[in-house]
Amino acid sequence: MIVPMKIIKLSLFLCNIIGWVIADIYLWTFSWCLGVGGLLGLIGFFVGYCISGGMTIAPRDYWRLPHYEVFKKKMRYGNSIAGLVTAISAFVFFVIQTMVES
């Protein structure tokens, strides 16, 4: 029964990536600062997802919790890192843009 769970996890992972790409395309319609922030947020998602195993998940969670619960924890951590990187980088680029324009 592990194979169907891998398919579900992979499809949700890909849907999440597609969601971040769509959000980034939408952010590009407002400003280049937001668009670049969205690209950095997408990179932040991958980094956050990769390091979430050592940051938020205890070793006992791998044998105590179902696979899907561990996956949800990793996705939450990756999405929170992506949102934080998007917001901070967009703010930094807005500040740089206003400093250059004035």
N, CA, C and O of each residue as an XYZ file, in Angstrom:
408
protein
N       0.817     -1.215      0.000
C       0.000      0.000      0.000
C       0.850      1.265      0.000
O       0.309      2.369      0.073
N       2.154      1.126     -0.079
C       3.016      2.301     -0.088
C       2.976      2.978     -1.455
O       3.086      4.201     -1.529
N       2.825      2.236     -2.513
C       2.873      2.808     -3.853
C       1.761      3.843     -4.069
O       2.051      4.920     -4.591
N       0.492      3.568     -3.692
C      -0.521      4.613     -3.872
C      -0.221      5.872     -3.044
O      -0.519      6.982     -3.484
N       0.363      5.708     -1.857
C       0.694      6.880     -1.055
C       1.798      7.689     -1.726
O       1.783      8.918     -1.657
N       2.741      7.037     -2.363
C       3.787      7.766     -3.080
C       3.197      8.546     -4.245
O       3.628      9.662     -4.533
N       2.214      7.959     -4.913
C       1.564      8.660     -6.026
C       0.798      9.867     -5.510
O       0.842     10.935     -6.121
N       0.105      9.714     -4.407
C      -0.645     10.829     -3.823
C       0.308     11.932     -3.385
O       0.062     13.107     -3.656
N       1.393     11.565     -2.712
C       2.355     12.564     -2.254
C       3.013     13.276     -3.426
O       3.201     14.492     -3.382
N       3.365     12.544     -4.465
C       3.981     13.159     -5.635
C       3.013     14.099     -6.349
O       3.405     15.182     -6.784
N       1.765     13.692     -6.468
C       0.788     14.561     -7.141
C       0.523     15.818     -6.322
O       0.388     16.900     -6.893
N       0.444     15.703     -4.997
C       0.259     16.895     -4.168
C       1.483     17.804     -4.202
O       1.354     19.029     -4.198
N       2.667     17.202     -4.235
C       3.899     17.984     -4.333
C       3.937     18.763     -5.649
O       4.275     19.946     -5.665
N       3.590     18.100     -6.742
C       3.580     18.769     -8.040
C       2.500     19.843     -8.115
O       2.724     20.902     -8.702
N       1.333     19.584     -7.529
C       0.272     20.601     -7.488
C       0.714     21.822     -6.687
O       0.375     22.954     -7.031
N       1.464     21.586     -5.627
C       1.960     22.698     -4.827
C       2.968     23.530     -5.616
O       2.943     24.759     -5.553
N       3.843     22.872     -6.349
C       4.809     23.598     -7.180
C       4.084     24.385     -8.267
O       4.424     25.539     -8.529
N       3.102     23.775     -8.892
C       2.324     24.475     -9.924
C       1.600     25.675     -9.321
O       1.503     26.727     -9.952
N       1.094     25.517     -8.103
C       0.451     26.637     -7.414
C       1.403     27.797     -7.173
O       1.032     28.957     -7.354
N       2.639     27.487     -6.764
C       3.628     28.546     -6.558
C       4.014     29.210     -7.877
O       4.239     30.420     -7.914
N       4.093     28.444     -8.949
C       4.425     29.025    -10.260
C       3.290     29.935    -10.731
O       3.546     31.021    -11.251
N       2.049     29.506    -10.555
C       0.903     30.344    -10.932
C       0.869     31.615    -10.096
O       0.595     32.697    -10.614
N       1.145     31.484     -8.805
C       1.187     32.670     -7.942
C       2.298     33.613     -8.386
O       2.123     34.831     -8.353
N       3.430     33.070     -8.796
C       4.527     33.920     -9.255
C       4.172     34.627    -10.555
O       4.488     35.804    -10.726
N       3.526     33.930    -11.463
C       3.083     34.576    -12.710
C       2.103     35.708    -12.397
O       2.150     36.768    -13.021
N       1.230     35.479    -11.444
C       0.286     36.521    -11.036
C       1.012     37.701    -10.393
O       0.631     38.852    -10.608
N       2.046     37.428     -9.613
C       2.795     38.516     -8.984
C       3.557     39.350    -10.006
O       3.744     40.549     -9.800
N       3.999     38.744    -11.098
C       4.694     39.493    -12.141
C       3.779     40.525    -12.790
O       4.265     41.513    -13.341
N       2.449     40.315    -12.736
C       1.539     41.287    -13.352
C       1.482     42.583    -12.555
O       1.090     43.617    -13.096
N       1.861     42.552    -11.295
C       1.828     43.756    -10.471
C       3.145     44.526    -10.516
O       3.155     45.738    -10.730
N       4.246     43.822    -10.314
C       5.529     44.499    -10.242
C       6.645     43.485    -10.435
O       6.481     42.300    -10.142
N       7.769     43.957    -10.925
C       8.916     43.064    -11.060
C       9.452     42.691     -9.689
O      10.012     41.609     -9.517
N       9.289     43.568     -8.718
C       9.762     43.270     -7.356
C       9.025     42.065     -6.780
O       9.637     41.177     -6.187
N       7.721     42.044     -6.958
C       6.942     40.907     -6.475
C       7.257     39.644     -7.266
O       7.288     38.551     -6.701
N       7.488     39.784     -8.555
C       7.805     38.625     -9.382
C       9.121     37.978     -8.994
O       9.217     36.755     -8.893
N      10.139     38.807     -8.776
C      11.424     38.262     -8.347
C      11.294     37.663     -6.950
O      11.906     36.638     -6.649
N      10.500     38.298     -6.104
C      10.248     37.738     -4.779
C       9.564     36.383     -4.856
O       9.852     35.490     -4.059
N       8.657     36.229     -5.817
C       7.997     34.942     -6.011
C       8.947     33.868     -6.497
O       8.851     32.712     -6.083
N       9.876     34.251     -7.386
C      10.881     33.279     -7.841
C      11.771     32.834     -6.687
O      12.064     31.647     -6.538
N      12.196     33.789     -5.879
C      13.017     33.429     -4.719
C      12.216     32.605     -3.715
O      12.767     31.738     -3.038
N      10.905     32.877     -3.621
C      10.049     32.076     -2.754
C       9.928     30.644     -3.235
O       9.883     29.717     -2.426
N       9.876     30.452     -4.552
C       9.841     29.090     -5.102
C      11.126     28.335     -4.769
O      11.089     27.157     -4.415
N      12.250     29.016     -4.885
C      13.518     28.402     -4.487
C      13.514     28.125     -2.985
O      14.004     27.090     -2.534
N      12.953     29.063     -2.216
C      12.848     28.865     -0.774
C      11.975     27.677     -0.411
O      12.226     27.010      0.593
N      10.948     27.403     -1.216
C      10.121     26.230     -0.966
C      10.932     24.956     -1.095
O      10.846     24.070     -0.244
N      11.720     24.862     -2.158
C      12.535     23.661     -2.345
C      13.545     23.493     -1.215
O      13.741     22.388     -0.710
N      14.179     24.584     -0.824
C      15.149     24.514      0.274
C      14.450     24.150      1.576
O      14.929     23.297      2.322
N      13.321     24.791      1.852
C      12.585     24.502      3.084
C      12.072     23.079      3.135
O      12.094     22.445      4.190
N      11.613     22.573      2.008
C      11.137     21.199      1.971
C      12.283     20.221      2.207
O      12.116     19.214      2.895
N      13.441     20.521      1.638
C      14.582     19.614      1.786
C      15.115     19.590      3.216
O      15.487     18.526      3.712
N      15.160     20.731      3.883
C      15.725     20.755      5.231
C      14.682     20.502      6.314
O      15.031     20.437      7.492
N      13.417     20.360      5.944
C      12.378     20.200      6.957
C      12.489     18.888      7.715
O      12.021     18.791      8.849
N      13.099     17.877      7.108
C      13.247     16.600      7.783
C      14.085     16.699      9.043
O      13.819     15.998     10.019
N      15.081     17.549      9.037
C      15.936     17.715     10.206
C      15.512     18.851     11.106
O      15.958     18.931     12.251
N      14.660     19.732     10.612
C      14.300     20.914     11.387
C      13.018     20.734     12.186
O      12.961     21.149     13.344
N      12.011     20.142     11.616
C      10.708     20.115     12.279
C      10.226     18.726     12.646
O       9.297     18.581     13.441
N      10.834     17.722     12.088
C      10.328     16.372     12.298
C      11.279     15.623     13.224
O      12.468     15.486     12.938
N      10.739     15.146     14.326
C      11.536     14.362     15.260
C      11.773     12.971     14.666
O      10.959     12.488     13.879
N      12.875     12.330     15.037
C      13.133     10.987     14.491
C      12.023      9.981     14.801
O      11.775      9.067     14.015
N      11.365     10.145     15.931
C      10.304      9.192     16.267
C       9.065      9.386     15.398
O       8.254      8.469     15.267
N       8.910     10.577     14.799
C       7.749     10.820     13.936
C       7.766      9.929     12.701
O       6.711      9.599     12.160
N       8.955      9.539     12.252
C       9.031      8.697     11.066
C       8.443      7.305     11.307
O       7.932      6.689     10.372
N       8.505      6.798     12.540
C       7.915      5.484     12.787
C       6.608      5.562     13.549
O       5.852      4.591     13.570
N       6.315      6.723     14.193
C       5.083      6.843     14.956
C       3.926      7.371     14.110
O       2.790      6.924     14.264
N       4.208      8.307     13.229
C       3.157      8.927     12.423
C       3.043      8.239     11.065
O       4.011      7.653     10.580
N       1.864      8.308     10.453
C       1.736      7.789      9.078
C       2.569      8.634      8.106
O       2.936      9.770      8.407
N       2.854      8.063      6.957
C       3.673      8.750      5.962
C       3.061     10.084      5.548
O       3.774     11.061      5.320
N       1.748     10.113      5.455
C       1.091     11.337      5.001
C       1.239     12.466      6.016
O       1.372     13.625      5.625
N       1.220     12.153      7.308
C       1.387     13.187      8.333
C       2.783     13.794      8.275
O       2.940     15.006      8.423
N       3.785     12.968      8.063
C       5.150     13.483      7.918
C       5.239     14.348      6.666
O       5.876     15.400      6.683
N       4.611     13.916      5.592
C       4.596     14.687      4.352
C       3.915     16.039      4.561
O       4.389     17.058      4.059
N       2.804     16.049      5.303
C       2.108     17.314      5.566
C       2.984     18.265      6.366
O       2.979     19.469      6.110
N       3.731     17.749      7.323
C       4.639     18.597      8.091
C       5.706     19.203      7.194
O       6.034     20.384      7.310
N       6.244     18.386      6.299
C       7.263     18.885      5.393
C       6.703     19.936      4.440
O       7.372     20.927      4.148
N       5.490     19.729      3.957
C       4.864     20.698      3.055
C       4.567     22.006      3.780
O       4.780     23.086      3.229
N       4.077     21.911      5.009
C       3.805     23.135      5.775
C       5.074     23.933      5.995
O       5.077     25.156      5.862
N       6.147     23.246      6.331
C       7.414     23.944      6.558
C       7.924     24.570      5.258
O       8.362     25.720      5.254
N       7.870     23.824      4.170
C       8.315     24.363      2.883
C       7.488     25.563      2.437
O       8.036     26.542      1.931
N       6.174     25.492      2.622
C       5.312     26.613      2.237
C       5.516     27.825      3.125
O       5.452     28.957      2.645
N       5.758     27.611      4.403
C       5.984     28.758      5.280
C       7.310     29.438      4.947
O       7.399     30.665      4.970
N       8.335     28.654      4.641
C       9.608     29.242      4.229
C       9.434     29.999      2.909
O       9.977     31.091      2.747
N       8.687     29.430      1.975
C       8.467     30.084      0.684
C       7.718     31.402      0.854
O       8.086     32.404      0.241
N       6.685     31.412      1.670
C       5.952     32.654      1.899
C       6.794     33.712      2.580
O       6.719     34.893      2.240
N       7.596     33.287      3.541
C       8.459     34.227      4.246
C       9.530     34.798      3.321
O       9.793     36.000      3.349
N      10.143     33.958      2.513
C      11.163     34.430      1.565
C      10.539     35.355      0.530
O      11.145     36.360      0.158
N       9.348     35.035      0.062
C       8.668     35.898     -0.904
C       8.399     37.274     -0.318
O       8.682     38.290     -0.953
N       7.860     37.310      0.877
C       7.522     38.591      1.498
C       8.766     39.425      1.788
O       8.792     40.621      1.496
N       9.782     38.812      2.353
C      10.989     39.569      2.712
C      11.727     40.044      1.463
O      12.157     41.196      1.404
N      11.876     39.186      0.480
C      12.611     39.593     -0.715
C      11.842     40.643     -1.523
O      12.453     41.552     -2.084
N      10.526     40.532     -1.590
C       9.748     41.561     -2.289
C       9.889     42.904     -1.574
O      10.000     43.945     -2.221
N       9.884     42.880     -0.250
C      10.059     44.120      0.511
C      11.437     44.721      0.261
O      11.566     45.929      0.063
N      12.459     43.884      0.269
C      13.820     44.378      0.034
C      13.937     44.973     -1.366
O      14.553     46.024     -1.539
N      13.357     44.319     -2.361
C      13.423     44.852     -3.721
C      12.621     46.143     -3.862
O      13.012     47.032     -4.618
N      11.496     46.255     -3.136
C      10.756     47.526     -3.158
C      11.588     48.649     -2.558
O      11.613     49.758     -3.091
N      12.260     48.371     -1.466
C      13.101     49.383     -0.839
C      14.233     49.786     -1.772
O      14.527     50.973     -1.915
N      14.865     48.816     -2.403
C      15.957     49.128     -3.346
C      15.424     49.933     -4.518
O      16.078     50.874     -4.967
N      14.246     49.578     -5.022
C      13.667     50.295     -6.154
C      13.366     51.737     -5.775
O      13.656     52.646     -6.552
N      12.796     51.967     -4.610
C      12.495     53.343     -4.204
C      13.757     54.148     -3.945
O      13.773     55.356     -4.180
N      14.821     53.502     -3.464
C      16.076     54.217     -3.249
C      16.727     54.601     -4.567
O      17.321     55.674     -4.673
N      16.623     53.741     -5.572
C      17.214     54.034     -6.875
C      16.422     55.114     -7.604
O      17.003     55.974     -8.265
N      15.087     55.069     -7.483
C      14.261     56.038     -8.203
C      14.337     57.430     -7.624
O      14.146     58.405     -8.351
N      14.608     57.555     -6.348
C      14.614     58.906     -5.749
C      15.977     59.548     -5.746
O      16.127     60.676     -5.277
